[in-house]
Amino acid sequence: MRMTPDERVKETCRLIREARAFWDDHQNAACRRVRQRAMALYESLSSDEREQVPQVLRVWLRYRSEKYFGAHRTKPKKKRPEGRDN
């Protein structure tokens, strides 16, 4: 099923808000996953559609979160097993 332009904008906004909620809850892996989906959808929007995304969401997606999740950052470490002391 193809989304209409309005549905794509709405879904992009929803994904950005979801990623921000994960960010606020310090759930970085979930935030990274949802942010990547939001970024992919945002990149597929036309310039007119991008203007429909509220500026506060665009700023978070494109600039603030890039600081923490950009390609220049070190990849997340794998979780260590519980109960190991080093």
MOPAC internal coordinates of N, CA, C and O (Angstrom, degrees):
PM7 1SCF
backbone

  N    0.0000 0     0.00 0     0.00 0    0    0    0
  C    1.4568 1     0.00 0     0.00 0    1    0    0
  C    1.5280 1   109.20 1     0.00 0    2    1    0
  O    1.2310 1   120.89 1   -51.45 1    3    2    1
  N    1.3092 1   115.89 1   128.55 1    3    2    1
  C    1.4587 1   121.41 1   178.00 1    5    3    2
  C    1.5123 1   109.85 1   -88.43 1    6    5    3
  O    1.2310 1   121.52 1   -36.28 1    7    6    5
  N    1.3208 1   114.71 1   143.72 1    7    6    5
  C    1.4559 1   119.96 1   178.43 1    9    7    6
  C    1.5245 1   109.28 1   -92.16 1   10    9    7
  O    1.2310 1   121.29 1   -33.23 1   11   10    9
  N    1.3204 1   115.14 1   146.77 1   11   10    9
  C    1.4554 1   120.22 1   173.39 1   13   11   10
  C    1.5271 1   107.71 1   -75.31 1   14   13   11
  O    1.2310 1   119.70 1   -16.67 1   15   14   13
  N    1.3357 1   118.17 1   163.33 1   15   14   13
  C    1.4678 1   120.10 1   178.03 1   17   15   14
  C    1.5348 1   112.93 1   -55.35 1   18   17   15
  O    1.2310 1   120.24 1   139.70 1   19   18   17
  N    1.3371 1   117.16 1   -40.30 1   19   18   17
  C    1.4661 1   119.80 1   178.89 1   21   19   18
  C    1.5255 1   111.54 1   -65.04 1   22   21   19
  O    1.2310 1   120.60 1   141.15 1   23   22   21
  N    1.3309 1   116.46 1   -38.85 1   23   22   21
  C    1.4634 1   120.09 1   178.75 1   25   23   22
  C    1.5277 1   111.19 1   -66.69 1   26   25   23
  O    1.2310 1   120.41 1   142.48 1   27   26   25
  N    1.3430 1   116.81 1   -37.52 1   27   26   25
  C    1.4733 1   119.89 1   178.07 1   29   27   26
  C    1.5194 1   111.18 1   -64.92 1   30   29   27
  O    1.2310 1   120.11 1   138.15 1   31   30   29
  N    1.3262 1   117.39 1   -41.85 1   31   30   29
  C    1.4684 1   120.80 1   178.26 1   33   31   30
  C    1.5227 1   109.76 1   -63.76 1   34   33   31
  O    1.2310 1   120.66 1   134.72 1   35   34   33
  N    1.3358 1   116.35 1   -45.28 1   35   34   33
  C    1.4627 1   120.64 1  -179.41 1   37   35   34
  C    1.5286 1   111.07 1   -62.37 1   38   37   35
  O    1.2310 1   120.10 1   137.34 1   39   38   37
  N    1.3212 1   117.41 1   -42.66 1   39   38   37
  C    1.4673 1   121.44 1   179.60 1   41   39   38
  C    1.5324 1   110.69 1   -66.95 1   42   41   39
  O    1.2310 1   120.14 1   141.72 1   43   42   41
  N    1.3216 1   117.34 1   -38.28 1   43   42   41
  C    1.4659 1   120.67 1   176.77 1   45   43   42
  C    1.5200 1   110.49 1   -60.64 1   46   45   43
  O    1.2310 1   120.17 1   133.73 1   47   46   45
  N    1.3194 1   117.28 1   -46.27 1   47   46   45
  C    1.4653 1   121.66 1   178.75 1   49   47   46
  C    1.5266 1   110.81 1   -61.73 1   50   49   47
  O    1.2310 1   120.62 1   138.03 1   51   50   49
  N    1.3287 1   116.42 1   -41.97 1   51   50   49
  C    1.4591 1   120.52 1  -179.94 1   53   51   50
  C    1.5252 1   111.03 1   -62.36 1   54   53   51
  O    1.2310 1   120.76 1   135.81 1   55   54   53
  N    1.3328 1   116.15 1   -44.19 1   55   54   53
  C    1.4610 1   119.99 1  -179.39 1   57   55   54
  C    1.5298 1   111.66 1   -65.50 1   58   57   55
  O    1.2310 1   120.26 1   140.28 1   59   58   57
  N    1.3182 1   117.11 1   -39.72 1   59   58   57
  C    1.4661 1   119.96 1   178.56 1   61   59   58
  C    1.5164 1   110.06 1   -64.32 1   62   61   59
  O    1.2310 1   120.37 1   136.52 1   63   62   61
  N    1.3252 1   116.90 1   -43.48 1   63   62   61
  C    1.4703 1   119.90 1   178.25 1   65   63   62
  C    1.5322 1   111.09 1   -63.06 1   66   65   63
  O    1.2310 1   120.54 1   140.64 1   67   66   65
  N    1.3221 1   116.56 1   -39.36 1   67   66   65
  C    1.4671 1   120.30 1   178.44 1   69   67   66
  C    1.5295 1   110.28 1   -64.38 1   70   69   67
  O    1.2310 1   120.28 1   136.71 1   71   70   69
  N    1.3246 1   117.06 1   -43.29 1   71   70   69
  C    1.4690 1   120.45 1   178.45 1   73   71   70
  C    1.5228 1   110.55 1   -62.98 1   74   73   71
  O    1.2310 1   120.17 1   139.21 1   75   74   73
  N    1.3223 1   117.28 1   -40.79 1   75   74   73
  C    1.4746 1   120.12 1   178.17 1   77   75   74
  C    1.5240 1   111.27 1   -63.60 1   78   77   75
  O    1.2310 1   120.19 1   143.03 1   79   78   77
  N    1.3214 1   117.24 1   -36.97 1   79   78   77
  C    1.4632 1   120.29 1   178.43 1   81   79   78
  C    1.5289 1   110.24 1   -64.91 1   82   81   79
  O    1.2310 1   120.41 1   137.15 1   83   82   81
  N    1.3353 1   116.82 1   -42.85 1   83   82   81
  C    1.4565 1   120.07 1   176.12 1   85   83   82
  C    1.5331 1   110.43 1   -62.62 1   86   85   83
  O    1.2310 1   120.79 1   140.39 1   87   86   85
  N    1.3327 1   116.10 1   -39.61 1   87   86   85
  C    1.4664 1   120.90 1   178.79 1   89   87   86
  C    1.5326 1   110.06 1   -61.15 1   90   89   87
  O    1.2310 1   120.77 1   133.94 1   91   90   89
  N    1.3090 1   116.13 1   -46.06 1   91   90   89
  C    1.4600 1   120.52 1  -179.70 1   93   91   90
  C    1.5295 1   111.84 1   -63.58 1   94   93   91
  O    1.2310 1   120.34 1   149.86 1   95   94   93
  N    1.3356 1   116.96 1   -30.14 1   95   94   93
  C    1.4631 1   122.11 1   179.37 1   97   95   94
  C    1.5302 1   112.56 1   -88.53 1   98   97   95
  O    1.2310 1   120.54 1  -174.43 1   99   98   97
  N    1.3379 1   116.56 1     5.57 1   99   98   97
  C    1.4699 1   122.56 1   179.16 1  101   99   98
  C    1.5270 1   112.36 1    61.52 1  102  101   99
  O    1.2310 1   120.54 1  -147.47 1  103  102  101
  N    1.3168 1   116.57 1    32.53 1  103  102  101
  C    1.4676 1   121.98 1   176.11 1  105  103  102
  C    1.5330 1   107.39 1  -101.55 1  106  105  103
  O    1.2310 1   121.43 1  -102.48 1  107  106  105
  N    1.3346 1   114.88 1    77.52 1  107  106  105
  C    1.4540 1   120.35 1  -170.24 1  109  107  106
  C    1.5166 1   114.49 1   -65.03 1  110  109  107
  O    1.2310 1   119.77 1   142.10 1  111  110  109
  N    1.3104 1   118.05 1   -37.90 1  111  110  109
  C    1.4690 1   119.53 1  -179.50 1  113  111  110
  C    1.5303 1   110.75 1   -65.19 1  114  113  111
  O    1.2310 1   120.52 1   135.37 1  115  114  113
  N    1.3100 1   116.62 1   -44.63 1  115  114  113
  C    1.4662 1   120.61 1   178.29 1  117  115  114
  C    1.5244 1   110.08 1   -65.47 1  118  117  115
  O    1.2310 1   120.70 1   139.25 1  119  118  117
  N    1.3224 1   116.27 1   -40.75 1  119  118  117
  C    1.4598 1   120.66 1   178.83 1  121  119  118
  C    1.5235 1   110.36 1   -60.69 1  122  121  119
  O    1.2310 1   120.56 1   134.29 1  123  122  121
  N    1.3184 1   116.53 1   -45.71 1  123  122  121
  C    1.4642 1   121.34 1  -179.39 1  125  123  122
  C    1.5347 1   110.52 1   -60.60 1  126  125  123
  O    1.2310 1   120.34 1   135.63 1  127  126  125
  N    1.3210 1   116.95 1   -44.37 1  127  126  125
  C    1.4662 1   122.16 1  -178.46 1  129  127  126
  C    1.5289 1   110.97 1   -62.53 1  130  129  127
  O    1.2310 1   120.24 1   131.25 1  131  130  129
  N    1.3325 1   117.14 1   -48.75 1  131  130  129
  C    1.4656 1   120.81 1  -177.78 1  133  131  130
  C    1.5297 1   110.02 1   -70.36 1  134  133  131
  O    1.2310 1   120.32 1   142.96 1  135  134  133
  N    1.3350 1   117.00 1   -37.04 1  135  134  133
  C    1.4640 1   120.46 1   178.89 1  137  135  134
  C    1.5271 1   110.69 1   -62.51 1  138  137  135
  O    1.2310 1   119.88 1   140.58 1  139  138  137
  N    1.3293 1   117.84 1   -39.42 1  139  138  137
  C    1.4606 1   120.51 1   178.40 1  141  139  138
  C    1.5240 1   110.98 1   -63.24 1  142  141  139
  O    1.2310 1   120.28 1   140.06 1  143  142  141
  N    1.3216 1   117.06 1   -39.94 1  143  142  141
  C    1.4678 1   120.41 1   176.97 1  145  143  142
  C    1.5293 1   110.51 1   -65.03 1  146  145  143
  O    1.2310 1   120.79 1   137.34 1  147  146  145
  N    1.3442 1   116.10 1   -42.66 1  147  146  145
  C    1.4659 1   120.50 1   179.53 1  149  147  146
  C    1.5265 1   110.57 1   -63.80 1  150  149  147
  O    1.2310 1   120.55 1   137.79 1  151  150  149
  N    1.3280 1   116.54 1   -42.21 1  151  150  149
  C    1.4562 1   120.39 1  -179.35 1  153  151  150
  C    1.5221 1   111.07 1   -64.36 1  154  153  151
  O    1.2310 1   120.24 1   138.24 1  155  154  153
  N    1.3323 1   117.14 1   -41.76 1  155  154  153
  C    1.4659 1   120.63 1   178.82 1  157  155  154
  C    1.5254 1   110.73 1   -62.05 1  158  157  155
  O    1.2310 1   120.60 1   137.06 1  159  158  157
  N    1.3146 1   116.46 1   -42.94 1  159  158  157
  C    1.4637 1   119.96 1   179.66 1  161  159  158
  C    1.5258 1   110.52 1   -69.19 1  162  161  159
  O    1.2310 1   120.30 1   139.76 1  163  162  161
  N    1.3260 1   117.03 1   -40.24 1  163  162  161
  C    1.4716 1   121.30 1   178.78 1  165  163  162
  C    1.5295 1   110.32 1   -61.58 1  166  165  163
  O    1.2310 1   120.30 1   138.44 1  167  166  165
  N    1.3178 1   117.03 1   -41.56 1  167  166  165
  C    1.4657 1   121.10 1   179.91 1  169  167  166
  C    1.5219 1   111.71 1   -64.41 1  170  169  167
  O    1.2310 1   119.72 1   154.83 1  171  170  169
  N    1.3325 1   118.14 1   -25.17 1  171  170  169
  C    1.4595 1   121.04 1  -179.50 1  173  171  170
  C    1.5306 1   112.68 1   -82.47 1  174  173  171
  O    1.2310 1   120.21 1   169.91 1  175  174  173
  N    1.3338 1   117.21 1   -10.09 1  175  174  173
  C    1.4630 1   120.83 1  -179.49 1  177  175  174
  C    1.5218 1   111.19 1   -76.85 1  178  177  175
  O    1.2310 1   120.88 1   -29.55 1  179  178  177
  N    1.3197 1   115.91 1   150.45 1  179  178  177
  C    1.4684 1   120.56 1   173.36 1  181  179  178
  C    1.5268 1   108.10 1   -75.45 1  182  181  179
  O    1.2310 1   120.59 1   -11.34 1  183  182  181
  N    1.3174 1   116.48 1   168.66 1  183  182  181
  C    1.4699 1   119.56 1  -178.91 1  185  183  182
  C    1.5307 1   111.52 1   -63.43 1  186  185  183
  O    1.2310 1   120.05 1   144.77 1  187  186  185
  N    1.3260 1   117.51 1   -35.23 1  187  186  185
  C    1.4708 1   120.18 1   177.42 1  189  187  186
  C    1.5258 1   111.29 1   -67.31 1  190  189  187
  O    1.2310 1   120.73 1   140.25 1  191  190  189
  N    1.3356 1   116.21 1   -39.75 1  191  190  189
  C    1.4617 1   120.21 1   178.30 1  193  191  190
  C    1.5266 1   110.59 1   -67.32 1  194  193  191
  O    1.2310 1   120.27 1   141.91 1  195  194  193
  N    1.3203 1   117.09 1   -38.09 1  195  194  193
  C    1.4695 1   120.64 1   178.72 1  197  195  194
  C    1.5234 1   111.33 1   -61.65 1  198  197  195
  O    1.2310 1   120.63 1   145.85 1  199  198  197
  N    1.3156 1   116.40 1   -34.15 1  199  198  197
  C    1.4651 1   120.44 1   178.77 1  201  199  198
  C    1.5256 1   111.77 1   -65.85 1  202  201  199
  O    1.2310 1   120.04 1   158.19 1  203  202  201
  N    1.3281 1   117.53 1   -21.81 1  203  202  201
  C    1.4612 1   121.23 1   179.70 1  205  203  202
  C    1.5309 1   112.31 1   -78.52 1  206  205  203
  O    1.2310 1   120.58 1   162.77 1  207  206  205
  N    1.3356 1   116.50 1   -17.23 1  207  206  205
  C    1.4656 1   120.32 1   176.70 1  209  207  206
  C    1.5291 1   106.75 1   -76.35 1  210  209  207
  O    1.2310 1   119.35 1   -52.61 1  211  210  209
  N    1.3268 1   118.84 1   127.39 1  211  210  209
  C    1.4665 1   120.44 1  -178.66 1  213  211  210
  C    1.5326 1   111.84 1   -54.37 1  214  213  211
  O    1.2310 1   121.24 1   -37.80 1  215  214  213
  N    1.3160 1   115.24 1   142.20 1  215  214  213
  C    1.4578 1   120.45 1  -174.53 1  217  215  214
  C    1.5320 1   112.64 1   -58.35 1  218  217  215
  O    1.2310 1   120.32 1   141.42 1  219  218  217
  N    1.3208 1   116.99 1   -38.58 1  219  218  217
  C    1.4663 1   119.19 1  -178.73 1  221  219  218
  C    1.5291 1   110.77 1   -61.86 1  222  221  219
  O    1.2310 1   119.91 1   145.58 1  223  222  221
  N    1.3270 1   117.77 1   -34.42 1  223  222  221
  C    1.4602 1   121.10 1   177.74 1  225  223  222
  C    1.5256 1   110.86 1   -73.52 1  226  225  223
  O    1.2310 1   120.71 1   138.92 1  227  226  225
  N    1.3326 1   116.25 1   -41.08 1  227  226  225
  C    1.4666 1   119.56 1   178.44 1  229  227  226
  C    1.5169 1   111.00 1   -62.03 1  230  229  227
  O    1.2310 1   120.32 1   137.78 1  231  230  229
  N    1.3214 1   116.99 1   -42.22 1  231  230  229
  C    1.4636 1   120.69 1  -179.34 1  233  231  230
  C    1.5196 1   110.07 1   -62.47 1  234  233  231
  O    1.2310 1   120.26 1   134.08 1  235  234  233
  N    1.3237 1   117.10 1   -45.92 1  235  234  233
  C    1.4548 1   120.01 1  -179.94 1  237  235  234
  C    1.5248 1   110.67 1   -61.25 1  238  237  235
  O    1.2310 1   120.70 1   134.12 1  239  238  237
  N    1.3257 1   116.27 1   -45.88 1  239  238  237
  C    1.4614 1   120.62 1  -176.32 1  241  239  238
  C    1.5250 1   111.94 1   -66.32 1  242  241  239
  O    1.2310 1   120.11 1   132.58 1  243  242  241
  N    1.3034 1   117.39 1   -47.42 1  243  242  241
  C    1.4619 1   120.50 1  -170.10 1  245  243  242
  C    1.5206 1   113.80 1   -86.38 1  246  245  243
  O    1.2310 1   119.46 1   147.02 1  247  246  245
  N    1.3301 1   118.63 1   -32.98 1  247  246  245
  C    1.4541 1   119.45 1  -171.37 1  249  247  246
  C    1.5156 1   113.40 1  -114.62 1  250  249  247
  O    1.2310 1   120.07 1   119.43 1  251  250  249
  N    1.3174 1   117.47 1   -60.57 1  251  250  249
  C    1.4636 1   119.94 1  -174.74 1  253  251  250
  C    1.5169 1   111.68 1   -61.15 1  254  253  251
  O    1.2310 1   120.18 1   131.49 1  255  254  253
  N    1.3288 1   117.27 1   -48.51 1  255  254  253
  C    1.4519 1   118.94 1  -177.22 1  257  255  254
  C    1.5261 1   111.95 1   -72.18 1  258  257  255
  O    1.2310 1   119.71 1   155.87 1  259  258  257
  N    1.3289 1   118.16 1   -24.13 1  259  258  257
  C    1.4615 1   120.87 1   177.31 1  261  259  258
  C    1.5272 1   110.26 1   -62.44 1  262  261  259
  O    1.2310 1   120.67 1   147.22 1  263  262  261
  N    1.3234 1   116.32 1   -32.78 1  263  262  261
  C    1.4606 1   120.86 1   178.05 1  265  263  262
  C    1.5244 1   110.82 1   -58.40 1  266  265  263
  O    1.2310 1   120.62 1   142.22 1  267  266  265
  N    1.3158 1   116.42 1   -37.78 1  267  266  265
  C    1.4591 1   121.11 1  -175.65 1  269  267  266
  C    1.5186 1   113.77 1   -97.35 1  270  269  267
  O    1.2310 1   119.66 1   153.49 1  271  270  269
  N    1.3253 1   118.25 1   -26.51 1  271  270  269
  C    1.4539 1   120.70 1  -173.98 1  273  271  270
  C    1.5184 1   113.66 1  -119.12 1  274  273  271
  O    1.2310 1   119.66 1  -172.15 1  275  274  273
  N    1.3173 1   118.25 1     7.85 1  275  274  273
  C    1.4536 1   121.30 1  -177.96 1  277  275  274
  C    1.5177 1   113.04 1   -66.83 1  278  277  275
  O    1.2310 1   120.93 1   -11.18 1  279  278  277
  N    1.3210 1   115.82 1   168.82 1  279  278  277
  C    1.4628 1   122.08 1  -177.54 1  281  279  278
  C    1.5214 1   111.95 1   -65.24 1  282  281  279
  O    1.2310 1   119.91 1   156.62 1  283  282  281
  N    1.3134 1   117.78 1   -23.38 1  283  282  281
  C    1.4628 1   120.98 1  -178.81 1  285  283  282
  C    1.5240 1   112.81 1   -75.86 1  286  285  283
  O    1.2310 1   120.31 1   168.86 1  287  286  285
  N    1.3316 1   117.01 1   -11.14 1  287  286  285
  C    1.4673 1   121.13 1  -177.84 1  289  287  286
  C    1.5285 1   111.00 1   -81.53 1  290  289  287
  O    1.2310 1   120.79 1   -26.95 1  291  290  289
  N    1.3044 1   116.10 1   153.05 1  291  290  289
  C    1.4554 1   121.90 1   175.62 1  293  291  290
  C    1.5254 1   108.97 1   -68.46 1  294  293  291
  O    1.2310 1   120.74 1   -41.00 1  295  294  293
  N    1.3196 1   116.18 1   139.00 1  295  294  293
  C    1.4615 1   120.09 1   179.69 1  297  295  294
  C    1.5207 1   109.86 1   -65.29 1  298  297  295
  O    1.2310 1   120.11 1   -30.21 1  299  298  297
  N    1.3312 1   117.40 1   149.79 1  299  298  297
  C    1.4635 1   120.13 1   178.96 1  301  299  298
  C    1.5248 1   111.09 1   -60.74 1  302  301  299
  O    1.2310 1   120.98 1   -35.76 1  303  302  301
  N    1.3110 1   115.74 1   144.24 1  303  302  301
  C    1.4610 1   120.73 1   177.35 1  305  303  302
  C    1.5198 1   109.05 1   -78.38 1  306  305  303
  O    1.2310 1   121.42 1   -24.80 1  307  306  305
  N    1.3314 1   114.89 1   155.20 1  307  306  305
  C    1.4596 1   119.21 1   175.17 1  309  307  306
  C    1.5129 1   108.26 1   -73.05 1  310  309  307
  O    1.2310 1   120.80 1   -33.17 1  311  310  309
  N    1.3152 1   116.08 1   146.83 1  311  310  309
  C    1.4590 1   120.31 1   179.38 1  313  311  310
  C    1.5177 1   109.73 1   -68.55 1  314  313  311
  O    1.2310 1   121.54 1   -39.65 1  315  314  313
  N    1.3084 1   114.65 1   140.35 1  315  314  313
  C    1.4573 1   120.66 1   177.77 1  317  315  314
  C    1.5203 1   108.92 1   -86.53 1  318  317  315
  O    1.2310 1   120.12 1   -31.34 1  319  318  317
  N    1.3105 1   117.37 1   148.66 1  319  318  317
  C    1.4749 1   119.92 1   178.40 1  321  319  318
  C    1.5257 1   110.76 1   -59.69 1  322  321  319
  O    1.2310 1   121.23 1   -35.70 1  323  322  321
  N    1.3024 1   115.25 1   144.30 1  323  322  321
  C    1.4610 1   121.23 1   178.33 1  325  323  322
  C    1.5110 1   110.26 1   -64.91 1  326  325  323
  O    1.2310 1   120.28 1   -34.39 1  327  326  325
  N    1.3214 1   117.06 1   145.61 1  327  326  325
  C    1.4468 1   121.67 1   173.09 1  329  327  326
  C    1.5160 1   114.91 1    87.76 1  330  329  327
  O    1.2310 1   119.74 1   179.13 1  331  330  329
  N    1.3234 1   118.10 1    -0.87 1  331  330  329
  C    1.4698 1   119.83 1   178.63 1  333  331  330
  C    1.5152 1   109.08 1   -89.62 1  334  333  331
  O    1.2310 1   120.49 1   -51.72 1  335  334  333
  N    1.2738 1   116.67 1   128.28 1  335  334  333
  C    1.4515 1   121.86 1   175.47 1  337  335  334
  C    1.5124 1   109.08 1  -112.33 1  338  337  335
  O    1.2310 1   120.59 1   -49.34 1  339  338  337
  N    1.3208 1   116.47 1   130.66 1  339  338  337
  C    1.4714 1   120.92 1   178.00 1  341  339  338
  C    1.4918 1   110.09 1  -119.30 1  342  341  339
  O    1.2310 1   120.10 1   180.00 1  343  342  341

